[in-house]
Amino acid sequence: MKGLYAIYRKEMGHYFVSPIAYIVVGVFLLLTGFFFTKILSILIEQAFEMGMQGGQFGGVDVPSLLVRDFFGVLASLLLFLTPILTMGVYAEERKRGTMELLMTSPVTDTEIVLGKYLALLTLFVIMLLPTFAYAAFTFFHSDPAAPWRVLLCAYLGALLMGGVLLALGSFFSSLTENQLIAAVLTFGAFLILWVIDFGSRGSSTGIGAAIQYLSVIKHYDDFTRGVIDTSSVIYYASFIFLGLFLTVRSIDSMRWRRA
Amino acid sequence: MIEVQNLTKTFGDRTAVDHISFTVNKGEILGFLGPNGAGKTTTMRILTGFLPATSGTAKIGGFDVFDDSIEVRRRIGYLPETPPLYTDMKVGEYLDFVTRIKNVPAEKRASRIEDALEKTNITDKRDELIKRLSRGYKQRVGIAQALVHDPDVIILDEPTVGLDPKQIIEVRHLIKGLAGNHTIILSTHILPEVSMTCDRVVIINRGKIAAVDTPANLTTQLKGAQHVRFEARADEAALRGAMQEIPGISNVVIEPVGSSGVLAVTVESAAGQDARSEIAAKIVGKGWPLLELRGVSLSLEEIFLQLTTDDASHAVESNT
């Protein structure tokens, strides 16, 4: 446990001196800020038009639509940016030779993997947190009262999906000494999980349903609508577990294959 | 403290370490000597638990390096070939991380770090970023890292690589000073290093142990033919003739020293024969001024070459 904390501490320290973390978080916040204002102004415009045309349906539920659209964009941004956060997590250690220090220290492979994963997750939360301010600010000024529950659900969804991205990214980073290869593999793998249900939408066969269940974005959509589906939570949790498990195995296998 | 038995490691069909066995006693410094690619690093990596052995066993402090890997790792400090440094950390921060990952109790960390900095003579670099340090200082941080948690066994893979001559001497003193409290294995392909620092030497070549002994014993045992070297002012042909009159002398090599008419001569005498007095008598008898005369023992370097090339020729023979 001490080893896990030592690794977590070191990783966090590393983020705060490395330019990569600052740049990724900075670019992420810049883009989310831009999209948030754009989406909000478009939705307000639409609501006005609807109101002018009669508004017999009670107008548009701007806050809910805002959450859904904004978190849709957020997911795409995460798809592009998280592989950059994870690409170095093992690849850099392997290249520098510091993996040899970790692997000959009295810490287990699981402690190494969990320490690094928790640090990534912390950085991810730090990255996500400021966006909450945008939404919270809007929601405070919303009349009628905004659906806070939907917003929190959406964040839970983003956290779980990010967790999967980070776990998979860690795994791909542990496979290579080259950070770029790690980033491209993570991006590719995640994109495949994203679009895997393209061909099977509307299909009612068992295989179609199974493939749809595998789609990482379908479960995410539920969260952005304010629905917490246990099967979605299990889906994400098992992917995170799988990613971490594979990472532990991959580190263990380094001992066996190194020439 | 360290027992290695029939240790073998193969990578595919290449055998990197081939049935080696040796032991290291507590407080001893053992030198691993061998050409590049001889299997030194592989053996060390097996001892540190970084690589599993294909067969054979290795125990450190009674714990098997594979079955009780964590227990072994608690007891070792290891400097790999490339020092494992987080270059964006400061020296002090880095050592602090190492003490944490090596389970040094919180109340002892500060003093252990202080001690390691002092021993490796880098106290004044504590607040510098590792990436700003020169190669030699980085190597010293690497050594500090290996001893900061006060381990029983210290394993150093080529500890003096990249250091300047003054630093090399400092590091050798440091290593000698560590012996007694720590058991040390170091590898090198620099021969004087072994004769200066190590209590015992394992000469390893092509994954096999060619010899294990003290540096002094290796030198005397393997001396074989004695060499005598002297300088005299004489005519070359006459000198050669005079040397051939002495029984048991062969391989007379004569080289002029500058243009002063002085000749530097190296002769080989049969094993066990001390030809020095006969040579001196002969030259003085001829009336030639004798400027210098000394016996030359085979240097570790020559022994090393002899052992490793012998082994290589055996290998070639057995293949054909």
Contacts between the chains, C-beta under 8 A, distances in Angstrom:
chain1	res1	chain2	res2	distance
A	2	B	100	7.1
A	2	B	103	6.0
A	3	B	101	5.8
A	3	B	103	7.3
A	5	B	100	7.7
A	6	B	97	6.4
A	6	B	100	3.7
A	6	B	101	4.5
A	7	B	101	7.0
A	9	B	97	7.5
A	9	B	100	7.2
A	10	B	86	7.3
A	10	B	97	5.0
A	10	B	101	7.9
A	13	B	89	7.3
A	13	B	93	7.2
A	14	B	86	7.2
A	14	B	88	6.8
A	17	B	88	5.2
A	17	B	89	7.9
A	18	B	88	6.5
A	96	B	82	8.0
A	96	B	84	7.1
A	96	B	85	7.2
A	96	B	86	7.4
A	96	B	87	7.2
A	97	B	80	6.1
A	97	B	81	7.8
A	97	B	82	4.3
A	97	B	83	7.6
A	97	B	84	5.0
A	98	B	84	4.3
A	98	B	85	7.0
A	98	B	86	6.1
A	99	B	84	7.8
A	100	B	45	8.0
A	100	B	50	5.9
A	100	B	78	7.8
A	100	B	80	4.7
A	100	B	84	5.3
A	101	B	78	7.7
A	101	B	80	7.5
A	101	B	84	3.6
A	101	B	98	7.4
A	101	B	101	7.8
A	101	B	145	7.3
A	102	B	101	7.1
A	103	B	49	7.6
A	103	B	50	5.5
A	104	B	48	4.3
A	104	B	49	5.9
A	104	B	50	5.2
A	104	B	73	5.7
A	104	B	76	7.1
A	104	B	78	5.0
A	105	B	73	5.9
A	105	B	98	7.9
A	105	B	101	4.6
A	105	B	102	5.7
A	106	B	70	5.1
A	106	B	71	7.9
A	106	B	73	4.4
A	106	B	74	4.5
A	106	B	101	7.8
A	106	B	102	6.5
A	106	B	103	5.7
A	107	B	101	6.0
A	108	B	70	7.0
A	255	B	50	6.5
A	255	B	51	5.9
A	255	B	52	6.0
A	256	B	52	6.6
A	258	B	50	8.0
A	258	B	51	6.5
A	259	B	11	4.7
A	259	B	12	7.9
